[in-house]
């Protein structure tokens, strides 16, 4: 099936010193424009709160006062119109809010205004429950040195000003032709055939490099069903962990059983010695000094290289999964809860805080949420499907052969032994087989890959206890109180990939 999709082509840049200054100037202008737009919105919000407080002080009920007061929040058209009237122009000697506006492309301002509108909308939708996922906080201002340096440029697709000049150069408005560290041959050939149209470009800085992410509308051939090779392999269950990055119910390579366990590269641990020296050198510098800036760049470069290696490894494994199997079954992990600190409070301090912090670091380094995100969109590209096992299904404690459950299984037990059918196998591979069997296909018609009730104002993502409290935010391997003896689970009552009556999550 031929369809149009939005796809980003990311290139590392090799700009000259003059171009680096221009890129930094555009990033600073975008940061200023975002803060300017957000300040206008925050000002309107503060006026609304002041008027509500005044009515409440006069005896009006708070709910009635909230409905009665109407203070419009300025959006992009109003903010841009007001800025045009007071921005000034340094070429004519006119002072104003930003007399240097002519030095950068106008889309650096306009895209920042759009981003501010979106940030404000995300916060309001999260408060009202319209936005799924984690709660979005109040929009914050971007601070130089802490916020990511980035800006976005648009153009007229009929008269493109963002285009490739050969295979190794990208032309950006007001900046010129910037040399690419990578080759743009693939994108150039798509554009020449008429299969890709450049929509915009987002330029950002990561570590010591500048990157350009070219967003294109690409005409691709998306398969409407799995290929013959994918159907022959069928479904695969994936158990994510830290000892191994992923344990598969079926090997990636048919004739290689060892490929069922994907090694965890642990990129952060490999760079730990280098990061330790760089951060120690940074801590010994004086704030505001040139030496501190140099040490800060060294730390940022080390962290950036770790992130690049991590993303490269995840892209390799997710592509092999989505192109090699018809269905990829994953767990619905609550990564934010799993990596929550055990520090506790002053009244109730936590235990084993240092050990828990080390575990959190390893979990975040393996990036299970990013792996699921990549599988989710790549499955639509390559004709496969994504299935998700219930968050509270005890995959590690259930025997994949007979369904017997061992409620006393510990994390230190790396081998699963079934006392009912005698099955003995690796703990993670046993969990992967259970995930393959009990995962439920994702409905592509739903806007999110989770249940629509799992939002900021809807149902809780963690079950409540009998006292009305909440369990610890981690993957639970059982429900309710621990039974006195091992139990038998009925496999026929659990949702499976072949169960037509099962509702998708």
C-alpha angles and dihedrals in degrees: 000000000000115000142152120251134175110245130176122219110202121205132180112230132221101199126177121245090262091050091048089057090050092049091050090048091053092047090051091049091051091049091049092048092050092051091046092053093044091050090056091051094045090049091054090047092051091051090051091051092048092052091047090050090050092053091046089052089053091056102265113139112255096238091051091046091052091053093043100052115078119185113165115228110224115240132195100290094049094043093049093047092050092047093051089058096053106025097098126199126255091201090065096037093251116145120213146130094306113000090170093065093114092064093071136046114274092232090066086068097039095049090049090053089052091050091052090051090050093049090052092047092049090055094049093045090050091052093050094043096245092117118071124217131036122354114272115223130221111293113264132207120254115245123206111249093022105053118072113263105239143130137181128224128196131191144183106279090208090056102028117202092171105070145130117264098203123318098302106041134067121198115219123186114257090002103064133215111341120196116241120228087207131045120267094198095116094052093041092055091049090052092047091053091049093244095117134046121189112235104173143330129230116204117197139164122235118179108313096342139078118221132198118207107196111202112209137178101232128191106220138169104245113191114233092207138023119279123251092261091050092050091051091055093044120186128350128200117217122202110192120210147142102249087058122011092230135358112206129205087219127031119255089230114047096219096040114074091181090067089073088081113060111205118238106235092201093206094182093054091049090054094040096102093050093045092049092056093044095049092045090053090049092052091055095055127094118251113255095019126126090237090058091054090051091050091047091054090051092054092046092050092052093050091046093053090051090052092049092052092047094052092046092054092047093050091052096052095041093051091050090050097048095043097042103048137043094222128025112200119200137171123256095238124185096218094173090056094043091055097044115132120258093210093110123186136301090260094045109024118194129244131236090012094160094050092047091050090054091050091049090052092053093046092051090047091057089051101208093176092054090049091054092046091054093047089050096060098030091056089065091050097052102035098254128121135232122230125187128204119220114271093234098045108119096229096162095047097046123087110238090210106051107001097248113153127218107202092182096061111132130206089246091060102093095172122063115218119187113209091195105053098011096242113164119184144127112301095230095047090050089053091048091055091050091049091051091052101043103034118114124219117254117244107234091202091069114090094229133035090238133065112288091233091064097090138118095274102025133074119335118261089222125057118245123242125236090267093053095254128117135255121241110281099253139104105286119213096199142016131241124354120345110268120235094235137022114280136214119234123206108236091198093064095053121088113256136181090258095047106107094190094058114108117226117246 
